[in-house]
Amino acid sequence: MREFIWRILHPGTGKATVIATGSAVMLIAALSDWVRLPAFRYASYLLSAYALVIVCIDGARLVKRAYGAADARLEEKLGWWYEPLMNPSARNPWTLVCALLFNLIFALVKLGMGLWYRSAWWLAAGVYYVALAGMRFSLLRSYQEGRRGVGKYAEGWAAYRRTALQLLALTLTMAGVMLEMLASDRQIDYPGVFIYAFALFAFVKWIGAIAAVARGRRVRDRRLAATGCLNLASAMMSVLLLQTALISRFGDGARGFARTMHICAGVGILLIMLAMCVVMLWKSRPLKVNISQR
């Protein structure tokens, strides 16, 4: 399975060039209304997202090679700043602060859009990002607990399990919101600039989430892994927001198609979120007694 995923994410320079070129041509054809088939448009969006991911991964590999060669000299130049800037575990609190502020700003934008368009879905999305910001704040508090003498390892697992429970509660709440969205079946005509902004945000969030999850698997501190799971939850919501905007803009008023796509994407994302929460709770299960008795 790992070898299969590796081949998907690292197809090689030649194949990556063909995929990137083909996705660019398909995306231009879809956005220029040369081809108006909804299936073609969604295929172009998915292929362009995949092309962006593999290009960024190959670019990250090149940057990593250059960084590895200059790492020793960089450590000598930075001195004391090397550890908080280059160590993922030491850098995570600062990353959480930036992500928390960004979540609050994005939540305000979504709440404003919900009020402007009178859309319960966008208001729920704003509340979702506010909740994610609260979870990041909870992780930040766990670092303060570690500085007060609580064991770093135990506090990391406690924060990991707490984040899983919070994500589970948020996912179940969002399931009800999605049902309300399907029941109302309301479509809003968004400006074209919103579509591009949502698409760019979704692509960036997915790349950052994949990188954060990969970093969390390589370190012992579970708070870094919990941060990656929060980034993944944010990225999944961005896909739903992008799909809502795309269907409203390019769906040609096809109510049945819009409902089908909302059901498929919503159920798929909810299942992934629930599976992620269950895995997080299962991983932290052996330490539940020890953590509760500290």
C-alpha positions in Angstrom: 0.0 0.0 0.0 2.8 2.4 0.9 4.6 1.6 -2.4 1.3 2.3 -4.3 0.8 5.7 -2.6 4.5 6.5 -3.2 4.1 5.9 -6.9 0.9 8.0 -7.0 2.6 11.0 -5.3 5.9 10.5 -7.2 5.1 9.6 -10.8 8.4 10.9 -12.2 9.4 14.0 -14.0 8.0 13.0 -17.4 4.7 11.8 -16.1 4.3 14.8 -13.8 5.0 17.1 -16.8 2.3 15.4 -18.9 -0.2 15.5 -16.0 0.4 19.2 -15.2 0.1 20.1 -18.9 -3.0 18.1 -19.4 -4.7 19.5 -16.3 -3.9 23.0 -17.3 -5.5 22.5 -20.7 -8.6 20.8 -19.2 -8.9 23.6 -16.6 -8.7 26.3 -19.2 -11.3 24.5 -21.3 -13.6 24.1 -18.3 -13.3 27.7 -17.1 -13.7 29.2 -20.6 -16.9 27.2 -21.2 -15.4 25.4 -24.2 -16.7 22.2 -22.7 -19.8 22.5 -20.6 -20.2 18.9 -19.4 -20.3 18.9 -15.5 -18.3 15.6 -15.4 -15.5 17.2 -17.5 -15.4 20.2 -15.2 -15.1 18.1 -12.1 -12.5 15.9 -13.8 -10.4 19.0 -14.6 -10.7 20.3 -11.1 -9.6 17.0 -9.6 -6.7 16.5 -12.1 -5.5 20.1 -11.5 -5.5 19.5 -7.8 -3.6 16.2 -8.2 -1.1 18.0 -10.5 -0.6 20.8 -8.0 0.1 18.2 -5.2 2.7 16.2 -7.2 4.4 19.4 -8.4 4.6 20.8 -4.9 5.9 17.5 -3.5 8.7 17.4 -6.2 9.5 21.0 -5.5 9.6 20.2 -1.7 12.1 17.4 -2.4 14.3 19.7 -4.3 14.1 22.3 -1.5 14.8 19.6 1.1 18.0 18.5 -0.8 19.2 22.1 -0.9 18.3 22.6 2.7 20.2 19.4 3.8 23.3 20.6 2.1 23.1 24.0 3.8 21.8 22.8 7.2 25.1 22.7 9.0 26.0 26.2 7.9 22.5 27.4 8.7 22.8 26.0 12.2 26.1 27.9 12.7 24.6 31.2 11.5 21.3 31.0 13.4 22.7 29.9 16.7 20.0 30.0 19.3 17.3 30.6 16.7 18.0 27.3 14.9 16.0 25.1 17.3 12.7 27.1 17.4 12.9 27.7 13.6 13.9 24.3 12.3 12.7 21.8 14.8 9.0 20.9 14.0 8.1 20.2 17.7 9.7 23.5 18.9 8.1 25.4 16.0 4.6 24.0 16.5 3.5 26.5 19.2 4.3 29.4 16.9 2.6 27.6 14.0 -0.5 27.1 16.2 -0.6 30.8 17.0 -0.5 31.8 13.3 -3.1 29.1 12.4 -5.4 30.2 15.2 -5.3 33.8 14.0 -5.9 32.7 10.4 -8.8 30.5 11.5 -10.4 33.5 13.3 -10.0 35.8 10.3 -11.4 33.1 8.0 -14.3 32.4 10.3 -15.2 36.1 10.4 -15.2 36.1 6.5 -17.5 33.1 6.5 -19.8 34.6 9.1 -19.9 37.8 7.1 -20.8 35.9 3.9 -23.4 34.0 5.8 -25.1 37.2 6.9 -24.7 38.8 3.5 -26.2 35.9 1.5 -28.5 34.8 4.4 -27.1 31.3 4.2 -27.2 29.0 7.2 -24.5 26.9 5.5 -21.9 29.7 5.5 -22.8 30.7 9.0 -22.2 27.0 10.0 -18.8 27.1 8.2 -17.9 30.2 10.2 -18.8 28.5 13.4 -16.8 25.4 12.3 -13.6 27.5 11.9 -14.2 29.2 15.2 -14.4 25.7 16.8 -11.1 24.8 15.1 -9.5 27.9 16.4 -10.7 26.9 19.9 -9.1 23.5 19.5 -5.8 25.1 18.5 -6.0 27.2 21.6 -6.5 24.1 23.6 -3.3 22.6 22.1 -1.5 25.8 23.0 -2.6 25.5 26.6 -1.2 22.0 26.7 2.3 23.5 26.0 1.8 25.7 29.1 0.9 22.7 31.1 4.1 21.0 30.0 6.1 24.0 31.2 4.5 23.8 34.7 6.0 20.4 35.4 3.5 18.0 33.7 5.3 15.3 31.8 5.7 16.3 28.2 5.0 12.8 26.8 1.8 12.3 29.0 0.5 15.8 28.2 1.1 15.3 24.5 -1.1 12.2 24.5 -3.7 13.9 26.7 -3.9 16.8 24.2 -4.1 14.3 21.4 -7.0 12.4 22.9 -8.8 15.7 23.9 -8.4 16.9 20.3 -9.9 13.6 19.0 -13.0 14.0 21.3 -13.5 17.6 20.2 -13.2 16.7 16.5 -15.7 13.9 17.0 -18.2 16.2 18.6 -17.7 18.8 15.8 -18.0 16.2 13.1 -21.3 14.9 14.5 -22.6 18.5 14.7 -21.6 19.2 11.1 -23.5 16.1 10.0 -26.7 17.8 11.2 -25.7 21.0 9.4 -25.2 19.1 6.1 -28.6 17.5 6.4 -30.1 21.0 6.8 -28.2 22.1 3.7 -29.6 19.2 1.7 -33.1 19.9 2.9 -33.0 23.6 2.0 -31.4 22.9 -1.4 -30.7 26.6 -1.9 -28.1 27.8 -4.5 -26.3 31.2 -4.4 -24.7 32.8 -7.4 -21.2 33.7 -6.2 -18.8 36.1 -8.0 -16.1 34.5 -10.0 -13.3 35.9 -7.8 -14.8 33.9 -4.9 -14.4 30.7 -6.9 -10.7 31.3 -7.5 -10.1 32.3 -3.9 -11.9 29.1 -2.6 -9.9 26.9 -5.0 -6.6 28.5 -4.1 -7.4 28.2 -0.4 -8.5 24.5 -0.8 -5.3 23.6 -2.7 -3.0 25.3 -0.2 -4.9 23.8 2.8 -4.6 20.3 1.4 -0.9 20.6 0.7 -0.3 22.0 4.2 -2.4 19.3 5.8 -0.6 16.5 4.1 2.8 17.9 5.1 1.6 18.4 8.7 0.3 14.9 9.0 3.5 13.5 7.5 5.6 15.5 10.1 3.4 14.3 12.9 4.1 10.7 12.1 7.9 11.2 12.4 8.0 12.8 15.8 7.2 11.6 19.3 5.2 14.7 20.5 1.5 13.8 19.8 0.6 17.5 19.8 2.2 17.9 16.4 0.2 14.9 15.1 -3.0 16.6 16.6 -2.1 19.8 14.7 -1.9 17.8 11.5 -5.3 16.3 12.1 -6.8 19.8 12.7 -5.2 20.9 9.4 -6.8 18.0 7.7 -10.2 18.7 9.1 -9.9 22.3 7.9 -8.8 21.1 4.4 -11.8 18.8 4.2 -14.2 21.6 5.0 -12.5 23.8 2.4 -13.4 21.1 -0.2 -17.1 21.3 0.8 -17.0 25.0 0.5 -15.4 24.9 -2.9 -17.8 22.4 -4.2 -20.8 24.4 -3.0 -19.5 27.5 -4.8 -18.6 25.5 -8.0 -22.0 23.9 -8.2 -23.8 27.2 -7.6 -21.7 28.9 -10.3 -21.3 26.2 -13.0 -24.1 23.7 -12.1 -26.6 25.2 -14.7 -29.4 25.0 -12.1 -29.3 21.2 -12.1 -30.9 20.5 -8.6 -30.6 16.7 -8.8 -26.9 16.8 -9.8 -26.2 19.3 -7.0 -27.9 17.2 -4.4 -26.1 14.1 -5.5 -22.7 15.7 -5.4 -23.4 17.2 -2.0 -24.5 13.8 -0.6 -21.4 12.0 -2.1 -18.9 14.6 -0.9 -20.6 15.2 2.4 -20.9 11.5 3.3 -17.4 10.8 2.1 -15.8 13.5 4.2 -17.9 12.7 7.3 -16.7 9.0 7.1 -13.1 10.1 6.7 -13.5 12.5 9.7 -15.1 9.8 11.8 -12.5 7.3 10.9 -9.7 9.7 11.8 -11.3 10.4 15.2 -11.7 6.7 15.9 -8.0 6.0 15.0 -6.9 8.9 17.2 -8.9 7.6 20.2 -7.7 4.1 19.6 -4.1 5.1 19.5 -4.4 7.0 22.8 -6.5 4.3 24.5 -3.6 2.4 26.2 -2.5 5.6 27.9 -6.0 6.7 29.0 -5.6 5.4 32.6 -2.1 6.8 33.0 -3.1 10.2 31.7 -6.2 10.5 33.9 -4.2 9.6 37.0 -1.3 12.1 36.5 
